[in-house]
Amino acid sequence: MEEITFITEDGVKISGNYFKPKKEHAPVFLLLHMMPSTKESWNSFADHLQEKGFAALAIDLRGHGKSTDKNGSKLDYKDFKDHEHRDSMKDIAAAKEFLAGQANVDISRMAIAGASIGANLALWQASIDKDVLILILLSAGLNYRGIQAAQLAPGYSGRVYILASVGDTNAAKSSRELFDIFSGDKELEIIQGNSHGTNMFISEPELIDKLLEWITKNYKY
């Protein structure tokens, strides 16, 4: 793993953990954390992806972790209005630009996994980006800080895996409704407990293996 930084179009310095590919023309995963959390919440999953032949990049979204500088001013997600959370789409655009410049990465075979608000952002990107072939949504919400998942879902026809905990009632309800909207190959899993986002990997460690099995089965290497 290598810690990297890049600058968004509006001057935010984004920090990321980059897991280099172990082969040429590797497909790549972009990993988007939940709030409040950081890029490190994806470390275990990213390690496994790297072993499977993927490149992976987990970023601190603006105002989180080490991504707190915008043109010399301090950012804190706790102070954000909804539109400032939605500006995280600029972080994703800059992350893709970074990945496009890396050796042995095939940006035309991109996957995105997101947790909570990261799931909604991942869906938003997938709905407008033809390079996104695989989408994993952990604890998505129908409306998270104005990111309307139900309106975005019809724009994505690729493969999607949706995961939530039954006790995380809003996420479970949202996940079921989104599953009905997606038109492509899709899978829904509602697990026991009330863990949210990447915390589901802590309460149910076998979920990582299950996701990797699904990725291997559905991804065109």
N, C-alpha and C positions, 0 to 999 in steps of 0.2 A: 504494500500500500504506500502511496505517495501523497502527501498533502500538497494541494495546489491552490492557486488563486487566479481569478480572472475578474474583469470589470464589466459590468452591465452597461447598456446604452445610456442609462441615466446616472452612471457614476458610482454604483454600489460595488464594493469589493467583496466578492463572493469566495468563501473558503470551501474546498471540497476534498474528499478522500477519493483518490483515483486508484483503481485496481487494474493494472495493465493486463492486456490479453496475453495469453501464452501461445497464440498461433496467429497466422496472418488472416486478414479479412474477417476478423472476429465480429460477431454481433455484439451490441452494447446495451446495457441496462442503465437507465437514469433512475436514481432512487431519491424520493422526496419524503421528508420526515413529517411527523405530526407536530401539533402545537400543544404544549411546549415540549420541544425535544431538539435534537441535533442530528447531524449526519452520522454520528457514531451509533445511533440506534439501528443502523443497517449493516454494521460491520460483519456480523456473523453470516447474514444472507449474502453479502457481497463476496466474502471469502469463498463460499460454496459456488457462487456464480463463476468466479475466476477459475476454480478448479474444473468447472464444466466447459471452459473454453470461451467464456464471455469476458469482455471488458465491462467494468462497472464504475459509475461515478455517483457518489452520494454527496449532496451539497447541503450546506447550512443555508436555508432560505433567509432572505434579508431580515435583519432584526433579531436573528437567532444565532447562537453559538459565536463563531468568529466573523460572521458576516454583518458587522455592525457599523461600518464606515461608509458614508455616502458623501463624497466630495469634502471630506474633513469633518462632517457632522456625524454625531452618534445616532444610531438607529436602535430602537427597542420595540419589538413587536407588541409589547404590552400597551404602547401608546398609539398603535396603529388604528386608523379608521378602516372601514371595510375596503375602500378603494386602494389603500396602501397594501393590504394583504393581496389584493388582486394584482398589484404591480409585481408580485413574485413571478408572474409569467415572463417578465423581462429576465429574471434569473435563469429560467428554463431556456429561453432563447440563447442567452450567453453560454449556458452549459453545453447546448448542442453545438454552438460555434467552436467551443473548446474541443469537444470530442471530434469534430470534423477535421481538426488539425493534428490529431494524434495518429501515430504510425500504427498500422495493422488493425485499424478500426473501420468497420463498414457501417457508416451512419445511415445507409439506406435500409438496414435491418435493425431497427431500434426497438427497444422495449422500455416501458416505464412502469415502475411500481411506486405507489404512493400510499401514505397512511393518513387518515382523517382529512385535514385540509389539504395535505399532500396528495390524497387520492382524488379530490375534486380538481386540484391543479393538474394532475396527471391526465384526468379525463378531458379537461379543457384542451390540453396540448394534443392529445390523441385525436380529438375531434377536428383539429385544423391541420394536422401534420400527417401527410401520406406515408412518411417513413416509419411511423409507429405501427408495428405489426402485432405486438403483444402488450396487454395492459393488465396490471394486477392492482386491485382496489381493496385496501384494508380499511374497514370502518368508514366508508364514504357516507356523506350526508346529502340529502336532496338539495339543501341550500346552506352552504357554508360561507359566511362572510360575503354573501351575494353571488357566489359561484353556484349557478343553478344546474345541478347535475342532470336532472330529468330533461332539461332543454338541450343539454350537450350530448347526451347519450345517443340520440339518433344520428349524430354526425360521425360516429365511429362504428365501423362494420367489421373490425378485426377481432381477434381472439381476446377474450376477457375472463379473468378469474376474480370472483367477488367473494370476500371473506369478512365475516363479522361474528361477534359473540351474541348469543341469545339474550344475555342479561344487559347488554349494551343496547337498550331498546330502540333508540333513535337510529343507530347505525344498522341494526338488524332490519328494521322496517324499511329504511331507505334502500338497503342492499336488495331486499326482495322486490321492491318497486323498480329499481334500476335493472335488475335481471330481466324483468318482463319487457323492458323497453329495448334492450340491445338486440340487434338483428343478426349478428354473426355467431360464430361458435362461442359458447359461453358456459361457465360453470359457477354455481353458487354453493357456498358452504357456510352454514351457521353452526358454530361450535358452542359447547357448553361454557358457562362462566360469564364474566362480565368484562373481560380484558378488552382494551381499546387499542387499535392501531398495531404498531410493532410490539406492544406489550403482549400480544397474543403469542409471539415467538417465545416469550419467557414462560408463560403459563402452559403452552403446548409446544415444546421444542420440536416435536415431530412434524409440525406444520411446514417447516423449512424443507424437509425431505419431500413432503407431499407436493409442495409448490414446484420444486425442482423436477419431480417426476412429470408434472403437468407441462412444465416448460419444455422439457426434453421431448415429450410426446408431440407437442403442438408446434414447436419452433422449427422452421426450415433452415437447417444449418447450411 
